[in-house]
């Protein structure tokens, strides 16, 4: 009694495990059943091919029996025409046996042909069913994946709580702070780059004065202007507009 209970408990646990794997991936289970059925059909087709060989052999026997009956009938007719009834009687006895054999073989052939045709019909029907199962597997696989995706989206929609006024606003503040910091770095770099600018401007002004002096010297050397004219021009430039106005007023 205890052993029986243990055995039933063990079978219950095994059944529980089997059900778990059975429902864990139903598409894989369907594919497994489909593949198993295909293998059975392959085996059945091989057996049907062998059975057809038997039918063909019986068919050849029937054809041989018919040929034998036809030959015996022709011999009997020939002996009767020749008046040899004894020989005709002997072949008539063989004809009876041949016809009996022919009838038995024809019965066997008819039975085997019907069995073969029935099996062919069953296998064709099973193949059509398997084609439908294959389509269903593909359909169910797609529908199952879609339903899982829909379930995930539904779960996400219920658990996703995004507050535009708080969460998004905080994120926006962080972004603005980063933008401000980047702009501050650029401003500091620009301010630092102005250091030494006055010295550069003075150097450029000095180079301009030296260039003007070199040009005047060249003009004097080439006789384009006289030293007096060059002096007057130089004094005018050095006075500038403000000085000119004072001189004019004096």
C-alpha positions in Angstrom: 0.0 0.0 0.0 2.8 2.4 0.9 4.7 1.5 -2.3 1.5 2.2 -4.3 1.2 5.6 -2.8 4.8 6.4 -3.4 4.4 5.2 -7.0 1.4 7.4 -7.5 3.1 10.4 -6.0 6.1 9.8 -8.2 3.9 9.6 -11.3 2.2 12.8 -10.2 5.5 14.7 -10.0 6.6 13.3 -13.4 3.3 14.4 -14.9 3.8 17.8 -13.3 7.2 18.2 -14.9 5.9 16.9 -18.2 3.1 19.5 -18.2 5.6 22.2 -17.4 7.7 21.4 -20.4 4.6 20.8 -22.5 3.2 24.4 -21.8 6.6 26.2 -21.6 7.0 26.4 -25.4 3.9 25.1 -27.1 5.2 26.1 -30.6 8.2 23.9 -30.1 6.0 21.1 -28.9 3.8 21.5 -32.0 6.9 21.4 -34.2 8.1 18.3 -32.4 4.7 16.6 -33.0 4.8 17.7 -36.6 8.3 16.3 -37.2 7.3 13.0 -35.5 4.3 12.7 -37.8 6.5 13.5 -40.8 8.9 10.7 -39.8 6.0 8.3 -39.4 4.8 9.2 -42.8 8.2 8.6 -44.3 8.2 5.1 -42.6 4.7 4.5 -43.9 5.6 5.5 -47.4 8.5 3.1 -47.4 6.2 0.3 -46.2 3.7 1.3 -48.9 6.4 1.0 -51.5 7.3 -2.5 -50.3 3.6 -3.4 -50.3 3.3 -2.1 -53.9 6.1 -4.5 -54.8 4.0 -7.4 -53.5 1.0 -6.2 -55.5 3.1 -6.0 -58.7 4.3 -9.6 -58.0 0.8 -10.9 -57.7 -0.2 -8.9 -60.8 2.6 -10.7 -62.7 1.3 -14.0 -61.4 -2.2 -13.2 -62.6 -0.8 -12.2 -66.0 1.1 -15.5 -66.1 -2.0 -17.5 -65.1 -4.0 -15.8 -67.9 -1.3 -16.6 -70.4 -1.3 -20.2 -69.2 -5.1 -20.5 -69.5 -5.0 -19.1 -72.9 -2.3 -21.5 -74.0 -4.1 -24.5 -72.5 -7.3 -23.5 -74.2 -5.6 -23.3 -77.6 -4.0 -26.8 -77.1 -7.3 -28.4 -76.1 -8.9 -26.9 -79.2 -6.1 -28.2 -81.4 -6.3 -31.7 -80.0 -10.0 -31.8 -80.3 -9.8 -30.8 -84.0 -7.2 -33.5 -84.4 -9.5 -36.1 -82.8 -7.0 -36.7 -79.9 -9.5 -36.6 -77.0 -7.1 -38.3 -74.6 -4.5 -35.5 -74.9 -7.3 -32.9 -74.9 -8.7 -34.3 -71.7 -5.2 -34.2 -70.1 -4.8 -30.5 -70.9 -8.4 -29.8 -69.9 -7.5 -31.0 -66.4 -4.5 -28.7 -66.4 -6.8 -25.9 -67.6 -9.1 -26.4 -64.6 -6.1 -26.1 -62.2 -4.8 -23.1 -64.1 -8.2 -21.4 -64.0 -8.5 -22.2 -60.2 -5.1 -20.7 -59.7 -6.0 -17.7 -61.8 -9.1 -17.1 -59.7 -7.2 -17.3 -56.5 -4.5 -14.9 -57.7 -7.1 -12.5 -59.1 -8.8 -12.5 -55.7 -5.5 -11.8 -54.0 -4.7 -9.1 -56.5 -8.0 -7.4 -56.0 -7.6 -7.5 -52.2 -4.1 -6.1 -52.3 -5.0 -3.4 -54.8 -7.8 -2.2 -52.6 -5.6 -2.3 -49.5 -2.9 -0.4 -51.4 -5.3 2.3 -52.7 -6.8 2.7 -49.2 -3.3 3.2 -47.7 -2.4 5.7 -50.5 -5.6 7.6 -49.7 -4.8 7.7 -46.0 -1.2 8.9 -46.6 -2.4 11.6 -49.0 -4.9 12.7 -46.4 -2.3 12.7 -43.7 0.0 14.7 -45.8 -2.7 17.3 -46.5 -3.4 17.5 -42.7 0.3 17.9 -42.0 0.5 20.8 -44.5 -2.4 22.4 -42.6 -0.6 21.8 -39.3 2.6 23.4 -40.7 0.6 26.5 -41.7 -1.0 26.6 -38.3 2.4 26.4 -36.6 3.7 29.4 -38.6 0.4 31.3 -37.9 0.4 30.5 -34.2 4.1 31.3 -33.8 3.5 34.7 -35.3 0.4 35.3 -33.3 2.0 34.2 -30.1 5.0 36.5 -30.6 2.6 39.4 -31.4 0.5 38.7 -28.3 3.6 38.7 -26.2 4.7 42.0 -27.6 1.2 43.5 -27.0 1.3 42.2 -23.4 4.7 43.8 -22.8 3.4 47.1 -24.3 0.3 46.9 -22.2 2.4 46.3 -19.1 4.7 49.1 -20.0 1.7 51.5 -20.5 0.4 50.7 -17.0 3.8 51.0 -15.2 5.2 53.9 -17.2 4.5 57.1 -15.1 6.1 60.1 -16.8 5.3 63.5 -15.2 6.0 66.2 -17.7 6.0 68.9 -15.1 8.5 67.2 -12.8 10.5 64.5 -14.5 10.8 66.2 -17.8 11.3 69.6 -16.2 14.2 68.3 -14.1 15.8 66.8 -17.2 15.3 70.0 -19.0 17.0 71.9 -16.2 20.0 69.6 -16.3 20.3 70.1 -20.1 20.1 73.9 -19.7 22.8 73.8 -17.0 25.1 71.9 -19.3 24.4 74.3 -22.1 25.2 77.3 -19.8 28.4 75.6 -18.6 29.6 75.1 -22.2 28.8 78.7 -23.1 30.7 79.9 -20.0 33.7 77.9 -21.1 33.6 79.5 -24.5 33.3 83.0 -23.0 36.2 82.5 -20.7 38.3 81.2 -23.6 37.3 84.3 -25.6 38.2 86.7 -22.8 41.5 85.0 -22.2 42.3 85.3 -25.9 42.2 89.1 -25.7 45.2 89.2 -23.5 48.2 90.9 -25.2 46.0 92.4 -27.9 47.1 96.0 -27.0 50.7 95.0 -27.5 49.9 93.5 -30.8 48.1 96.7 -31.9 51.0 98.9 -30.8 53.4 96.7 -32.7 51.3 96.9 -35.8 51.1 100.7 -35.5 54.9 100.9 -35.2 55.3 98.8 -38.2 53.0 101.1 -40.1 55.0 104.2 -39.2 58.3 102.5 -40.1 56.7 101.5 -43.4 55.6 105.1 -44.1 59.2 106.3 -43.3 60.7 103.7 -45.6 58.3 104.7 -48.4 59.3 108.5 -48.0 62.9 107.6 -48.1 62.3 105.6 -51.3 60.4 108.5 -52.9 63.2 111.0 -52.0 65.9 108.6 -53.4 63.9 108.2 -56.6 63.3 111.9 -57.0 59.6 111.6 -56.8 59.5 114.2 -54.0 62.0 116.7 -52.6 63.2 116.5 -49.0 61.4 119.7 -48.3 58.1 118.4 -49.6 58.6 115.1 -47.7 59.3 117.1 -44.5 56.1 119.2 -44.9 54.1 116.1 -45.5 55.6 114.5 -42.5 54.9 117.5 -40.3 51.3 117.5 -41.5 50.8 113.8 -40.7 52.4 114.3 -37.3 50.2 117.2 -36.4 47.0 115.4 -37.2 43.5 117.0 -37.6 43.3 118.5 -34.2 46.7 120.2 -34.5 45.8 121.5 -38.0 42.7 123.2 -36.5 44.7 124.9 -33.8 47.3 126.2 -36.3 44.5 127.5 -38.5 42.9 129.3 -35.6 46.2 130.9 -34.6 
